[in-house]
Amino acid sequence: MHGKTTGLTFAIYLLGAVSAFAGSVRGIVVDNEGNPLSDVHVEVVYQTFNADQLMGYGQSIKSETQTGQDGRYDIDTTHLPPGEYSAHAYQIVMNGGRETHVDAVGGDLSTFAGNADTIRNFVVGIVEHSDDMPYGNAGIFVVNNAIMDYTDLSETEITLVHIETGTVYVRTVRPTGEGLAITGIPFGKYRASARLAERPMQIALWGPGESDVFASSIEHDFTMGFSGNQIQVVIKP
């Protein structure tokens, strides 16, 4: 009898241990107008990087799902190791014939325990720049001086015209870690021109294999640069 009681007690203990690590992450993803978005990817990613305690698990431990027609998602974290996690969401769009991720904005970016029931909601929309996204979450247009030209380009105004939709974006460059740039431009192919103090500037694409011919405008999509999300140009009077 004592042995049976001990076995039952051990079984109850195991069930309690399993339930102690049960958790989930759920929420909703909407656009800037509050409309629910389907097929948005949501990831829960392990943040407690203490690999020697994970029995062989690596640092890329995560679980992923996609939102349904109602914009909602639910990720079961019961099977994941105990520790701290973060959640993020992204939408896949086409850029120059290839898939590109547009990161969503999270209402709560703090980490959470994997054995908790956690709510994380997101908004998918273009961000020009913010504290959390200093380069925005879309295309980056980078301006450089032409060789042997030292014009101060810090007040350069860039006009981008989307080739397919005709949508026009007019922005003044700002200093970034990439140099003078405008950020947060929706992906696509654009016609770009530049002005400085109301004066039209000459512009050319800049990068390996690009033509060094200057003109009043250039056309390209945001597939340049190391991250494949830039248009790089050189400008001169």
GROMACS elastic network, one bead per residue, 0.5 to 0.9 nm:
[ bonds ]
;  ai    aj funct       b0    kb
    1     4     6  0.51683   500
    1     5     6  0.62494   500
    1     6     6  0.86353   500
    2     5     6  0.51113   500
    2     6     6  0.61932   500
    2     7     6  0.86760   500
    3     6     6  0.50839   500
    3     7     6  0.62156   500
    3     8     6  0.86621   500
    4     7     6  0.50711   500
    4     8     6  0.61667   500
    4     9     6  0.85287   500
    5     8     6  0.51050   500
    5     9     6  0.60757   500
    5    10     6  0.85586   500
    6     9     6  0.50626   500
    6    10     6  0.61584   500
    6    11     6  0.86580   500
    7    10     6  0.50730   500
    7    11     6  0.62199   500
    7    12     6  0.86909   500
    8    11     6  0.50684   500
    8    12     6  0.62382   500
    8    13     6  0.85732   500
    9    12     6  0.51479   500
    9    13     6  0.61853   500
    9    14     6  0.87445   500
   10    14     6  0.62631   500
   10    15     6  0.87187   500
   11    14     6  0.51091   500
   11    15     6  0.62994   500
   11    16     6  0.85900   500
   12    15     6  0.51212   500
   12    16     6  0.61388   500
   12    17     6  0.86140   500
   13    16     6  0.50346   500
   13    17     6  0.61599   500
   13    18     6  0.87067   500
   14    18     6  0.62240   500
   14    19     6  0.86382   500
   15    18     6  0.51638   500
   15    19     6  0.62056   500
   15    20     6  0.85090   500
   16    19     6  0.51938   500
   16    20     6  0.60295   500
   16    21     6  0.89077   500
   17    20     6  0.50860   500
   17    21     6  0.68209   500
   18    21     6  0.55552   500
   18    22     6  0.65773   500
   18    78     6  0.81908   500
   19    23     6  0.84399   500
   19    78     6  0.83073   500
   19   115     6  0.85056   500
   20    23     6  0.84353   500
   20   115     6  0.66869   500
   20   116     6  0.89866   500
   21    77     6  0.84128   500
   21    78     6  0.60850   500
   21    79     6  0.85179   500
   21    80     6  0.86362   500
   21    81     6  0.82735   500
   21    82     6  0.67302   500
   21   114     6  0.71993   500
   21   116     6  0.78387   500
   22    76     6  0.80817   500
   22    77     6  0.67192   500
   22    79     6  0.79705   500
   22   114     6  0.77026   500
   22   116     6  0.71017   500
   22   117     6  0.82787   500
   23    75     6  0.87237   500
   23    76     6  0.62931   500
   23    77     6  0.51453   500
   23    78     6  0.53520   500
   23    79     6  0.89756   500
   23   113     6  0.83361   500
   23   114     6  0.58830   500
   23   117     6  0.50593   500
   23   118     6  0.77463   500
   24    74     6  0.69703   500
   24    75     6  0.54950   500
   24    77     6  0.50538   500
   24    78     6  0.71473   500
   24   114     6  0.73689   500
   24   115     6  0.72967   500
   24   116     6  0.64982   500
   24   118     6  0.61404   500
   24   119     6  0.85024   500
   25    44     6  0.78217   500
   25    73     6  0.81926   500
   25    74     6  0.58133   500
   25    75     6  0.51404   500
   25    76     6  0.66396   500
   25    77     6  0.72476   500
   25    87     6  0.82612   500
   25   114     6  0.85637   500
   25   116     6  0.80688   500
   25   117     6  0.59892   500
   25   119     6  0.57355   500
   25   120     6  0.69282   500
   26    72     6  0.73691   500
   26    73     6  0.54432   500
   26    75     6  0.61400   500
   26    76     6  0.86271   500
   26   117     6  0.80470   500
   26   118     6  0.64622   500
   26   119     6  0.51791   500
   26   120     6  0.62095   500
   26   121     6  0.78742   500
   27    71     6  0.83709   500
   27    72     6  0.56690   500
   27    73     6  0.57573   500
   27    74     6  0.68480   500
   27   118     6  0.84425   500
   27   119     6  0.54003   500
   27   120     6  0.51497   500
   27   122     6  0.78715   500
   28    36     6  0.72687   500
   28    37     6  0.83548   500
   28    67     6  0.76311   500
   28    70     6  0.79912   500
   28    71     6  0.52685   500
   28    73     6  0.63108   500
   28   119     6  0.88098   500
   28   120     6  0.74802   500
   28   121     6  0.50369   500
   28   122     6  0.64749   500
   28   123     6  0.85856   500
   29    34     6  0.86183   500
   29    35     6  0.83807   500
   29    36     6  0.58783   500
   29    37     6  0.58241   500
   29    38     6  0.79107   500
   29    40     6  0.74738   500
   29    67     6  0.73153   500
   29    70     6  0.87326   500
   29    71     6  0.51451   500
   29    72     6  0.63807   500
   29    73     6  0.81833   500
   29    89     6  0.82809   500
   29   104     6  0.84907   500
   29   121     6  0.58882   500
   29   123     6  0.56141   500
   29   124     6  0.70553   500
   30    33     6  0.75503   500
   30    34     6  0.51541   500
   30    35     6  0.50767   500
   30    37     6  0.52258   500
   30    38     6  0.86853   500
   30    71     6  0.65063   500
   30   121     6  0.83261   500
   30   122     6  0.65186   500
   30   124     6  0.61731   500
   30   125     6  0.88143   500
   31    34     6  0.52447   500
   31    35     6  0.54069   500
   31    36     6  0.65451   500
   31    37     6  0.66354   500
   31   122     6  0.85464   500
   31   123     6  0.53629   500
   31   125     6  0.60115   500
   32    35     6  0.74595   500
   32   123     6  0.64490   500
   32   124     6  0.67220   500
   32   125     6  0.58789   500
   32   126     6  0.88966   500
   34   123     6  0.80096   500
   35    70     6  0.89498   500
   35    71     6  0.82089   500
   36    68     6  0.89359   500
   36    69     6  0.74247   500
   36    70     6  0.56726   500
   36    72     6  0.77532   500
   37    40     6  0.66706   500
   37    67     6  0.71114   500
   37    68     6  0.77236   500
   37    69     6  0.68268   500
   37    70     6  0.69438   500
   37    72     6  0.82097   500
   37   124     6  0.81904   500
   38    41     6  0.89181   500
   38    66     6  0.73425   500
   38    70     6  0.66600   500
   38    72     6  0.78209   500
   39    65     6  0.88199   500
   39    66     6  0.50966   500
   39    67     6  0.50094   500
   39    68     6  0.63047   500
   39    69     6  0.76990   500
   39    71     6  0.79341   500
   39    91     6  0.76934   500
   39    92     6  0.88567   500
   40    65     6  0.83299   500
   40    66     6  0.52051   500
   40    67     6  0.53066   500
   40    68     6  0.82701   500
   40    71     6  0.79249   500
   40    89     6  0.68564   500
   40    90     6  0.60454   500
   40    91     6  0.50571   500
   40    92     6  0.75608   500
   40   124     6  0.87203   500
   41    64     6  0.70006   500
   41    65     6  0.58961   500
   41    67     6  0.67097   500
   41    88     6  0.84232   500
   41    89     6  0.54642   500
   41    90     6  0.53489   500
   41    91     6  0.61765   500
   41    92     6  0.80277   500
   42    63     6  0.84897   500
   42    64     6  0.56351   500
   42    65     6  0.55247   500
   42    66     6  0.58903   500
   42    67     6  0.74851   500
   42    73     6  0.77628   500
   42    75     6  0.86583   500
   42    87     6  0.70782   500
   42    88     6  0.57831   500
   42    90     6  0.65892   500
   42    91     6  0.89210   500
   43    62     6  0.66837   500
   43    63     6  0.57533   500
   43    65     6  0.67007   500
   43    66     6  0.87414   500
   43    75     6  0.84898   500
   43    86     6  0.81760   500
   43    87     6  0.55438   500
   43    88     6  0.55090   500
   43    89     6  0.62335   500
   43    90     6  0.86247   500
   44    61     6  0.85360   500
   44    62     6  0.53416   500
   44    63     6  0.52918   500
   44    64     6  0.63323   500
   44    75     6  0.78125   500
   44    77     6  0.82964   500
   44    85     6  0.64164   500
   44    86     6  0.56770   500
   44    88     6  0.67977   500
   44    89     6  0.89938   500
   45    59     6  0.88302   500
   45    60     6  0.70456   500
   45    61     6  0.60355   500
   45    63     6  0.67492   500
   45    64     6  0.86275   500
   45    84     6  0.86734   500
   45    85     6  0.54103   500
   45    86     6  0.53557   500
   45    87     6  0.62435   500
   45    88     6  0.82185   500
   46    49     6  0.76156   500
   46    59     6  0.69155   500
   46    60     6  0.68114   500
   46    61     6  0.53177   500
   46    62     6  0.58725   500
   46    63     6  0.89410   500
   46    80     6  0.84782   500
   46    81     6  0.84188   500
   46    83     6  0.72424   500
   46    84     6  0.62425   500
   46    86     6  0.66784   500
   46   114     6  0.84445   500
   47    50     6  0.89878   500
   47    59     6  0.76222   500
   47    60     6  0.87885   500
   47    61     6  0.85445   500
   47    83     6  0.73283   500
   47    84     6  0.53512   500
   47    85     6  0.50557   500
   47    86     6  0.67025   500
   47   111     6  0.79418   500
   48    51     6  0.83347   500
   48    59     6  0.81436   500
   48    82     6  0.87017   500
   48    83     6  0.56463   500
   48    84     6  0.54473   500
   48    85     6  0.73428   500
   49    52     6  0.89611   500
   49    58     6  0.81829   500
   49    59     6  0.60139   500
   50    53     6  0.58996   500
   50    54     6  0.70052   500
   50    58     6  0.89401   500
   50    59     6  0.83194   500
   51    54     6  0.51697   500
   51    55     6  0.74821   500
   51    56     6  0.69617   500
   51    57     6  0.64716   500
   51    58     6  0.61923   500
   51    59     6  0.70909   500
   52    55     6  0.66217   500
   52    56     6  0.72687   500
   52    57     6  0.84951   500
   53    56     6  0.80490   500
   53    57     6  0.85610   500
   54    57     6  0.51418   500
   54    58     6  0.76439   500
   54    81     6  0.72496   500
   54    82     6  0.89939   500
   57    60     6  0.82669   500
   57    61     6  0.71520   500
   57    81     6  0.87443   500
   58    61     6  0.62986   500
   59    62     6  0.88305   500
   61    80     6  0.77439   500
   61    81     6  0.85718   500
   62    80     6  0.77844   500
   62    85     6  0.86499   500
   63    75     6  0.72126   500
   63    76     6  0.81966   500
   63    77     6  0.75291   500
   63    80     6  0.81744   500
   64    75     6  0.71613   500
   65    73     6  0.71018   500
   65    74     6  0.76625   500
   65    75     6  0.67849   500
   66    71     6  0.87806   500
   66    72     6  0.83964   500
   66    73     6  0.64746   500
   66    74     6  0.87797   500
   67    70     6  0.74626   500
   67    71     6  0.50654   500
   67    72     6  0.50851   500
   67    74     6  0.82667   500
   68    71     6  0.51923   500
   68    72     6  0.56284   500
   68    73     6  0.65734   500
   69    72     6  0.75195   500
   70    73     6  0.87973   500
   72   121     6  0.89321   500
   76    79     6  0.75063   500
   76    80     6  0.86550   500
   77    80     6  0.53582   500
   77    81     6  0.84103   500
   77   114     6  0.60824   500
   77   115     6  0.70846   500
   77   116     6  0.86985   500
   78    81     6  0.79965   500
   78    82     6  0.88786   500
   78   114     6  0.75914   500
   78   115     6  0.69232   500
   80    83     6  0.87395   500
   80   114     6  0.72584   500
   80   115     6  0.88688   500
   81   114     6  0.75413   500
   81   115     6  0.89981   500
   82   113     6  0.73791   500
   82   114     6  0.57924   500
   82   115     6  0.67804   500
   83   112     6  0.82557   500
   83   113     6  0.57228   500
   83   114     6  0.57997   500
   83   115     6  0.80290   500
   84   111     6  0.61054   500
   84   112     6  0.53430   500
   84   114     6  0.60052   500
   85   110     6  0.88385   500
   85   111     6  0.53202   500
   85   112     6  0.53282   500
   85   113     6  0.60980   500
   85   114     6  0.61115   500
   86   109     6  0.72918   500
   86   110     6  0.69125   500
   86   112     6  0.64801   500
   86   113     6  0.88523   500
   87   106     6  0.84606   500
   87   109     6  0.74737   500
   87   110     6  0.86373   500
   87   111     6  0.76764   500
   87   112     6  0.88333   500
   87   120     6  0.72313   500
   88   103     6  0.77967   500
   88   104     6  0.72519   500
   88   105     6  0.81850   500
   88   106     6  0.69855   500
   88   109     6  0.81377   500
   88   120     6  0.85186   500
   88   122     6  0.80572   500
   89   102     6  0.86803   500
   89   103     6  0.61301   500
   89   104     6  0.53244   500
   89   105     6  0.77639   500
   89   106     6  0.78297   500
   89   122     6  0.69747   500
   89   123     6  0.87704   500
   89   124     6  0.83675   500
   90   101     6  0.60236   500
   90   102     6  0.53709   500
   90   104     6  0.51752   500
   90   105     6  0.87717   500
   90   124     6  0.75521   500
   91   100     6  0.82602   500
   91   101     6  0.56974   500
   91   102     6  0.51682   500
   91   103     6  0.64942   500
   91   104     6  0.72254   500
   91   124     6  0.74129   500
   92    99     6  0.61802   500
   92   100     6  0.55958   500
   92   102     6  0.63046   500
   92   103     6  0.88631   500
   93    98     6  0.81931   500
   93    99     6  0.56801   500
   93   100     6  0.53545   500
   93   101     6  0.63697   500
   93   102     6  0.71420   500
   93   187     6  0.80709   500
   94    97     6  0.58949   500
   94    98     6  0.53498   500
   94   100     6  0.58909   500
   94   101     6  0.86636   500
   94   187     6  0.77246   500
   94   188     6  0.80705   500
   95    98     6  0.53495   500
   95    99     6  0.61423   500
   95   100     6  0.60724   500
   95   187     6  0.57816   500
   95   188     6  0.58627   500
   95   189     6  0.82465   500
   95   221     6  0.72849   500
   95   222     6  0.68828   500
   95   223     6  0.70949   500
   95   229     6  0.83796   500
   96    99     6  0.83082   500
   96   187     6  0.83857   500
   96   188     6  0.68786   500
   96   189     6  0.74339   500
   96   220     6  0.89724   500
   96   221     6  0.61078   500
   96   222     6  0.71817   500
   96   223     6  0.64141   500
  100   187     6  0.87269   500
  100   228     6  0.87546   500
  100   229     6  0.82558   500
  101   137     6  0.83963   500
  101   138     6  0.83852   500
  102   124     6  0.79285   500
  102   125     6  0.82895   500
  102   126     6  0.79643   500
  102   137     6  0.56465   500
  102   138     6  0.62329   500
  103   124     6  0.72434   500
  103   125     6  0.84340   500
  103   126     6  0.87140   500
  103   136     6  0.89814   500
  103   137     6  0.57825   500
  103   138     6  0.83096   500
  104   122     6  0.60729   500
  104   123     6  0.55370   500
  104   125     6  0.67137   500
  104   126     6  0.84211   500
  104   127     6  0.88876   500
  104   137     6  0.79873   500
  105   108     6  0.89467   500
  105   109     6  0.89207   500
  105   121     6  0.86401   500
  105   122     6  0.54498   500
  105   123     6  0.51022   500
  105   124     6  0.62635   500
  105   125     6  0.76373   500
  105   127     6  0.83714   500
  105   132     6  0.88632   500
  106   109     6  0.59317   500
  106   120     6  0.72005   500
  106   121     6  0.61503   500
  106   123     6  0.65497   500
  106   124     6  0.89396   500
  107   120     6  0.70426   500
  107   121     6  0.59650   500
  107   122     6  0.60731   500
  107   123     6  0.78954   500
  108   111     6  0.86906   500
  108   119     6  0.88154   500
  108   120     6  0.64500   500
  108   121     6  0.75144   500
  108   122     6  0.85526   500
  109   120     6  0.82906   500
  112   115     6  0.86336   500
  112   116     6  0.73357   500
  112   118     6  0.73784   500
  113   116     6  0.55001   500
  113   117     6  0.85808   500
  113   118     6  0.84191   500
  114   117     6  0.80876   500
  114   118     6  0.86195   500
  115   118     6  0.89947   500
  125   137     6  0.85925   500
  126   136     6  0.74581   500
  126   137     6  0.63104   500
  126   138     6  0.66049   500
  126   184     6  0.60897   500
  126   185     6  0.73980   500
  126   186     6  0.67728   500
  127   130     6  0.73260   500
  127   133     6  0.76247   500
  127   135     6  0.85251   500
  127   137     6  0.56196   500
  127   138     6  0.73164   500
  127   183     6  0.82680   500
  127   184     6  0.53491   500
  127   185     6  0.83285   500
  128   133     6  0.82276   500
  128   134     6  0.81620   500
  128   135     6  0.70610   500
  128   137     6  0.71059   500
  128   138     6  0.78123   500
  128   182     6  0.80737   500
  128   183     6  0.53161   500
  128   185     6  0.70973   500
  129   132     6  0.80218   500
  129   133     6  0.54827   500
  129   135     6  0.53767   500
  129   137     6  0.77082   500
  129   183     6  0.67898   500
  129   184     6  0.66664   500
  130   134     6  0.51186   500
  130   135     6  0.76787   500
  130   136     6  0.67701   500
  131   134     6  0.56821   500
  132   135     6  0.89941   500
  132   136     6  0.86283   500
  133   137     6  0.67388   500
  134   137     6  0.87106   500
  134   176     6  0.82826   500
  134   183     6  0.87536   500
  135   138     6  0.80872   500
  135   139     6  0.87705   500
  135   140     6  0.73254   500
  135   176     6  0.78672   500
  135   177     6  0.88409   500
  135   182     6  0.85689   500
  135   183     6  0.58302   500
  135   184     6  0.70610   500
  136   139     6  0.79287   500
  136   140     6  0.80761   500
  136   183     6  0.57601   500
  136   185     6  0.83767   500
  137   140     6  0.88465   500
  137   183     6  0.80376   500
  137   184     6  0.57792   500
  137   185     6  0.83775   500
  137   186     6  0.87114   500
  138   183     6  0.70424   500
  138   185     6  0.55508   500
  138   186     6  0.55770   500
  138   187     6  0.62497   500
  138   222     6  0.87550   500
  138   229     6  0.71317   500
  138   230     6  0.89068   500
  139   182     6  0.84771   500
  139   183     6  0.60318   500
  139   184     6  0.54642   500
  139   186     6  0.59275   500
  139   187     6  0.55816   500
  139   188     6  0.84184   500
  139   221     6  0.87297   500
  139   222     6  0.57150   500
  139   223     6  0.86580   500
  139   229     6  0.53170   500
  139   230     6  0.56980   500
  139   231     6  0.77534   500
  140   181     6  0.67255   500
  140   182     6  0.59006   500
  140   184     6  0.64286   500
  140   185     6  0.66471   500
  140   222     6  0.71788   500
  140   229     6  0.62355   500
  140   231     6  0.64406   500
  140   232     6  0.84826   500
  141   158     6  0.88976   500
  141   173     6  0.86772   500
  141   180     6  0.85055   500
  141   181     6  0.53477   500
  141   182     6  0.52363   500
  141   183     6  0.63414   500
  141   184     6  0.89329   500
  141   185     6  0.80985   500
  141   222     6  0.78841   500
  141   229     6  0.87209   500
  141   230     6  0.55818   500
  141   232     6  0.61679   500
  141   233     6  0.78682   500
  142   173     6  0.83455   500
  142   178     6  0.70686   500
  142   179     6  0.66907   500
  142   180     6  0.59053   500
  142   182     6  0.67438   500
  142   183     6  0.85993   500
  142   230     6  0.69930   500
  142   231     6  0.61660   500
  142   233     6  0.62828   500
  142   234     6  0.85294   500
  143   153     6  0.80805   500
  143   156     6  0.87169   500
  143   173     6  0.78545   500
  143   179     6  0.71161   500
  143   180     6  0.54259   500
  143   181     6  0.58153   500
  143   182     6  0.85579   500
  143   231     6  0.86635   500
  143   232     6  0.63487   500
  143   233     6  0.53007   500
  143   234     6  0.58686   500
  143   235     6  0.69222   500
  144   153     6  0.81345   500
  144   179     6  0.75001   500
  144   180     6  0.71356   500
  144   181     6  0.89424   500
  144   206     6  0.82546   500
  144   232     6  0.76827   500
  144   233     6  0.61004   500
  144   235     6  0.62568   500
  144   236     6  0.89879   500
  145   148     6  0.80151   500
  145   149     6  0.60427   500
  145   150     6  0.65610   500
  145   151     6  0.71218   500
  145   152     6  0.84508   500
  145   153     6  0.75060   500
  145   233     6  0.85054   500
  145   234     6  0.53326   500
  145   235     6  0.54426   500
  145   236     6  0.65516   500
  146   149     6  0.53142   500
  146   150     6  0.78560   500
  146   151     6  0.89171   500
  146   203     6  0.88130   500
  146   204     6  0.88078   500
  146   233     6  0.88207   500
  146   234     6  0.51004   500
  146   235     6  0.55352   500
  146   236     6  0.57819   500
  147   150     6  0.82762   500
  147   234     6  0.84121   500
  147   236     6  0.89672   500
  149   235     6  0.87464   500
  149   236     6  0.67431   500
  149   237     6  0.87630   500
  150   153     6  0.85382   500
  150   236     6  0.86393   500
  151   236     6  0.72681   500
  151   237     6  0.79113   500
  152   155     6  0.76753   500
  152   156     6  0.85558   500
  153   156     6  0.52316   500
  153   157     6  0.89869   500
  153   173     6  0.82646   500
  153   180     6  0.78808   500
  153   196     6  0.73154   500
  153   235     6  0.83305   500
  153   236     6  0.88840   500
  154   157     6  0.89855   500
  154   172     6  0.82498   500
  154   173     6  0.64767   500
  154   174     6  0.68209   500
  154   175     6  0.75871   500
  154   180     6  0.68529   500
  154   196     6  0.89278   500
  155   172     6  0.62615   500
  155   173     6  0.64771   500
  155   174     6  0.80028   500
  155   195     6  0.88096   500
  155   196     6  0.64276   500
  155   197     6  0.75667   500
  156   171     6  0.85397   500
  156   172     6  0.56912   500
  156   173     6  0.59076   500
  156   174     6  0.88919   500
  156   180     6  0.89844   500
  156   194     6  0.66631   500
  156   195     6  0.58124   500
  156   197     6  0.75699   500
  156   201     6  0.89937   500
  157   170     6  0.69416   500
  157   171     6  0.56979   500
  157   173     6  0.64546   500
  157   193     6  0.84822   500
  157   194     6  0.56484   500
  157   195     6  0.51548   500
  157   196     6  0.61518   500
  157   197     6  0.83823   500
  157   198     6  0.86002   500
  158   169     6  0.80028   500
  158   170     6  0.56970   500
  158   171     6  0.53816   500
  158   172     6  0.60478   500
  158   173     6  0.72411   500
  158   182     6  0.81514   500
  158   192     6  0.69622   500
  158   193     6  0.59066   500
  158   195     6  0.65710   500
  158   196     6  0.89178   500
  159   168     6  0.70175   500
  159   169     6  0.57433   500
  159   171     6  0.66425   500
  159   172     6  0.88467   500
  159   191     6  0.80597   500
  159   192     6  0.56718   500
  159   193     6  0.53750   500
  159   194     6  0.62670   500
  159   195     6  0.82707   500
  160   167     6  0.81430   500
  160   168     6  0.56647   500
  160   169     6  0.50674   500
  160   170     6  0.64012   500
  160   171     6  0.84647   500
  160   185     6  0.89856   500
  160   190     6  0.59022   500
  160   191     6  0.56359   500
  160   193     6  0.68029   500
  160   194     6  0.89659   500
  161   164     6  0.88214   500
  161   165     6  0.83138   500
  161   166     6  0.57449   500
  161   167     6  0.56932   500
  161   169     6  0.64747   500
  161   170     6  0.87989   500
  161   189     6  0.84495   500
  161   190     6  0.52637   500
  161   191     6  0.51079   500
  161   192     6  0.65513   500
  161   193     6  0.89088   500
  162   165     6  0.56040   500
  162   167     6  0.52167   500
  162   168     6  0.64589   500
  162   169     6  0.83317   500
  162   188     6  0.68023   500
  162   189     6  0.59708   500
  162   191     6  0.65567   500
  162   192     6  0.89468   500
  163   166     6  0.57392   500
  163   167     6  0.80355   500
  163   188     6  0.78660   500
  163   189     6  0.57463   500
  163   190     6  0.52326   500
  163   191     6  0.65419   500
  163   219     6  0.84976   500
  164   167     6  0.82609   500
  164   188     6  0.82238   500
  164   189     6  0.75649   500
  164   190     6  0.83843   500
  165   168     6  0.88991   500
  166   190     6  0.89710   500
  169   185     6  0.79720   500
  171   182     6  0.66628   500
  172   181     6  0.82459   500
  172   182     6  0.69529   500
  173   180     6  0.56350   500
  173   182     6  0.50862   500
  173   183     6  0.86565   500
  174   179     6  0.81048   500
  174   180     6  0.52947   500
  174   181     6  0.54836   500
  174   182     6  0.63994   500
  174   183     6  0.89268   500
  175   178     6  0.78572   500
  175   179     6  0.56115   500
  175   181     6  0.63961   500
  175   182     6  0.87352   500
  176   179     6  0.50347   500
  176   180     6  0.59628   500
  176   181     6  0.65552   500
  176   182     6  0.88101   500
  177   180     6  0.82642   500
  178   181     6  0.71620   500
  182   185     6  0.77771   500
  184   187     6  0.88218   500
  185   188     6  0.87164   500
  187   190     6  0.89596   500
  187   221     6  0.72519   500
  187   222     6  0.62450   500
  187   229     6  0.81208   500
  188   220     6  0.83963   500
  188   221     6  0.54311   500
  188   222     6  0.66331   500
  189   219     6  0.69899   500
  189   220     6  0.53554   500
  189   222     6  0.70932   500
  190   218     6  0.81233   500
  190   219     6  0.55004   500
  190   220     6  0.56503   500
  190   221     6  0.60516   500
  190   222     6  0.85849   500
  191   217     6  0.65243   500
  191   218     6  0.55960   500
  191   220     6  0.68565   500
  191   221     6  0.88945   500
  192   203     6  0.84717   500
  192   216     6  0.86347   500
  192   217     6  0.53414   500
  192   218     6  0.53643   500
  192   219     6  0.62290   500
  192   220     6  0.81355   500
  193   200     6  0.79173   500
  193   201     6  0.75578   500
  193   202     6  0.80056   500
  193   203     6  0.69325   500
  193   215     6  0.89131   500
  193   216     6  0.62493   500
  193   218     6  0.68430   500
  194   199     6  0.84952   500
  194   200     6  0.60772   500
  194   201     6  0.54111   500
  194   202     6  0.73392   500
  194   203     6  0.71177   500
  194   216     6  0.78560   500
  194   217     6  0.76317   500
  194   235     6  0.78245   500
  195   198     6  0.56883   500
  195   199     6  0.51910   500
  195   201     6  0.53071   500
  195   202     6  0.87079   500
  196   199     6  0.51114   500
  196   200     6  0.65246   500
  196   201     6  0.67712   500
  196   237     6  0.85089   500
  197   200     6  0.84742   500
  199   237     6  0.81659   500
  200   216     6  0.73950   500
  200   237     6  0.74879   500
  201   215     6  0.85261   500
  201   216     6  0.67290   500
  201   217     6  0.88638   500
  201   235     6  0.65465   500
  201   236     6  0.58676   500
  202   214     6  0.56567   500
  202   215     6  0.53182   500
  202   216     6  0.51802   500
  202   217     6  0.73678   500
  202   234     6  0.83866   500
  202   235     6  0.56349   500
  202   236     6  0.52988   500
  202   237     6  0.58100   500
  203   213     6  0.82610   500
  203   214     6  0.51336   500
  203   215     6  0.55003   500
  203   216     6  0.60743   500
  203   217     6  0.60658   500
  203   218     6  0.69107   500
  203   233     6  0.66816   500
  203   234     6  0.57983   500
  203   236     6  0.66531   500
  203   237     6  0.87712   500
  204   210     6  0.85781   500
  204   211     6  0.73622   500
  204   212     6  0.60463   500
  204   213     6  0.60171   500
  204   215     6  0.65081   500
  204   216     6  0.85571   500
  204   217     6  0.75920   500
  204   218     6  0.64657   500
  204   232     6  0.87318   500
  204   233     6  0.55305   500
  204   234     6  0.54307   500
  204   235     6  0.66392   500
  205   210     6  0.61080   500
  205   211     6  0.66726   500
  205   212     6  0.68558   500
  205   213     6  0.82144   500
  205   214     6  0.82344   500
  205   218     6  0.70932   500
  205   219     6  0.86320   500
  205   220     6  0.84130   500
  205   231     6  0.77543   500
  205   232     6  0.60161   500
  205   234     6  0.62665   500
  205   235     6  0.89469   500
  206   209     6  0.85800   500
  206   210     6  0.60913   500
  206   211     6  0.77030   500
  206   212     6  0.72918   500
  206   231     6  0.83835   500
  206   232     6  0.53244   500
  206   234     6  0.58381   500
  207   210     6  0.54920   500
  207   211     6  0.85015   500
  207   224     6  0.79491   500
  207   225     6  0.80874   500
  207   232     6  0.69832   500
  207   233     6  0.80241   500
  208   211     6  0.88298   500
  210   213     6  0.89216   500
  211   214     6  0.84782   500
  212   234     6  0.88526   500
  214   217     6  0.81553   500
  214   218     6  0.85592   500
  214   234     6  0.86335   500
  214   235     6  0.82038   500
  214   236     6  0.85847   500
  215   218     6  0.70420   500
  218   233     6  0.88472   500
  220   223     6  0.82013   500
  220   231     6  0.69833   500
  221   224     6  0.78677   500
  221   229     6  0.85360   500
  221   230     6  0.78372   500
  221   231     6  0.66476   500
  222   225     6  0.86315   500
  222   228     6  0.67885   500
  222   231     6  0.51332   500
  222   232     6  0.87820   500
  223   227     6  0.80977   500
  223   230     6  0.56533   500
  223   231     6  0.67697   500
  224   227     6  0.74772   500
  224   229     6  0.60183   500
  224   231     6  0.54275   500
  224   232     6  0.66416   500
  225   228     6  0.51358   500
  225   229     6  0.66367   500
  225   230     6  0.55146   500
  225   231     6  0.73011   500
  225   232     6  0.71515   500
  226   229     6  0.80064   500
  226   230     6  0.83859   500
  227   230     6  0.74885   500
  228   231     6  0.87864   500
